[in-house]
Amino acid sequence: MSSESPDLKLFIDGEWLGVQGRATHSVIDPATGRSLGELPLASAQDLDRALESAAAAWPGWRATPAVERGRLMRRAAGLIRERRERIARLLTQEEGKPLAEALVEVDGAAGHIEWMAEEGRRAYGRVVPGASSQLRQTILKQPIGVAAGFAPWNFPATTPARKLSASLAAGCCCILKAPEEAPATAVEIVRAFAEAGVPRGVVQLVFGDPPAVSRHLIGSPVVRKVSFTGSTAVGRQLATLAAQEVKPITMELGGHAPVLVFDDVDPGQVVALCAAAKYRNAGQVCVSPTRFFVHERIYDDFAARFAAAANAVQLGHGLENGTAMGPLANTRRLAAVADTVADLQRSGARLLAGGERLEGIGNFFRPTVFRDVPPEARAMREEPFGPIALLIPFRDEDEVIARANALPYGLAAYAFTRDAGRHIRLSEALETGMLGINTFTINGPETTWGGVKESGYGSEGASEGLEAYQVTKLVVQSSA
Ligand code: NAD
C-alpha cells in the first residue's frame, strides 16, 4: 500500500502559493490518523488578489469562443484521465473512500468537464417574432461573470469539477473554495486546468476559514454568482449573504432519501443494490438511501438479508485490496454517527447489524442496520450522513408516499417495483429533485442534479447546469 505525497497549495492569479507565513490546516488520513501535510489558508489579501485577478481575466475569457474554451477544457479532462491513478490515491488518502470508488469519481469528474466543454457550444438564445415585421427580437444567453464555488469534502473531485466546468463553459471565471479536509484532489483538478492552458485568473483555488472566505467572496462586487454544496444549515447562511447582495445562488444541500421497496420485487437482488448504495462512501453522500420503507409482506426477509449484507462489508484502509468501506472522513462524523446510533437505541428501534465503531486507530464505524425505527427517532428527521440504514415496514402505496414526503428534504428518492403504473404515480407524487426507479444510478453529467424543498434549488449538470452561469438579455432591433 504505497502512499502519495499531496502538493498542498493555493492557486491565485496563476501562481501556486505555499505556506510562506500563512495560517495552516493539518490534513489527516482518516484511516490512520496520520498527518498528510499542512495546507496553507488564504489571508484576506490572498482573497483580494484572487478577486482582482478574476475581474481582470473575465473580459478575455468571455470573449474567447466557446469552441476554444471547450478545447482547453477537454485538454484538462484528458490530463485528469492520464493522472487518474495518482488523483484517486490522493482522494482515498484524505477522504477515506475505497480506491475503486475514488477512481470512479475521478473518471466522472473528467466526464463532467468533457460534457460541459461541448455544452458551452450550445449556449443558444432564440429569435422571437416581433409585433411588426420591422422588429427583430433576440434573446441572448451571456456569461454572468465571476463565480464563487464552495465544495465539500465528501466528493472532492466531482463537486469542484461540476462547478468549474459549468462556469468555464458559460464563459465565467471561477474562484473555487475547496474543502480544507480533502484539499489535494482539488489541487490536482485545478492543476489540470492550469496546465491545459486556461488563462491566468480564470480558475483559482483557495482554502481558508469557511465562514470568513464565504463572507469575503460573496460580499465582493466582483462575484456575481455563488454555488454551494454542503449542509442545509450552512446553505441557509450563504443564501442569506447572497440575498443581501442580490446574487443568484445554486444550492445543493442535505437530503434524507426514502427508498420504497414494494412486494413485487426479488428481495435478494434489491437488498444487494440497497446495501451497496447505502455503504458507498460510508453513507456520507447527500443522495445516500436512508429511510428504507419495505412492504410488510417481504419486510422480515428483507431485513435479515440487509443485516447479512451489512455484516459482509469489509472495512479497511481505502488503499488496501478488498476494502469495501473506508473510515468516516473526520472525527466530527464519528462522534455524530455514534450519537445518532445512541438515540436510535433509546428510541426502541431494533439493531440488526453494526452499531459501533471499530476499536483502534482510524474513524471506522461498522455498517449499521436498524429495523422498526419509530418516527420519533432523530435519525428519521435528521440526515445521518453515515453508514446507517433505517428499515420501516409499510402496507399501502398512498401511506408510504405520504411518509416519504413528510420531511422538509427533497433531494433524491428511490423506488423498487415492477409495476409500470406505479412508476408513473410515484414520478408524479414524490417530492424530490431526483428519482431512481429500480436503480441508484442518478448522476450523469447530462442530467440535472439538485433538490427541492430544504434540499436546495437550482441544478448542476445538464443544460440547466450551464444556464445557472448565464444571464438573459433581450435585444430588439428595428429596421425602420
Ligand atoms: P458543516 O455543515 O460544518 O460543513 C459542510 C461543508 O460546508 C464543509 O465542506 C464545510 O467546510 C463547509 N462550510 C461550513 N461553513 C461554511 C461557510 N460558512 N461557508 C462556506 N462553506 C462552509 O458540516 P460537516 O461536519 O463538514 O458535514 C456534515 C454535514 O454536512 C452532514 O450532516 C451533511 O448534511 C452536510 N454535507 C452535505 C454534503 C452534500 O453533498 N450535500 C456534503 C458534505 C456535508
Residues whose N, C-alpha, C, O or C-beta is under 5 A from the ligand:
A	BS01	NAD	F150 A151 P152 W153 N154 P179 P210 P211 S214 T229 G230 S231 V234 E252 L253 G254 C286 R332 E383 F385
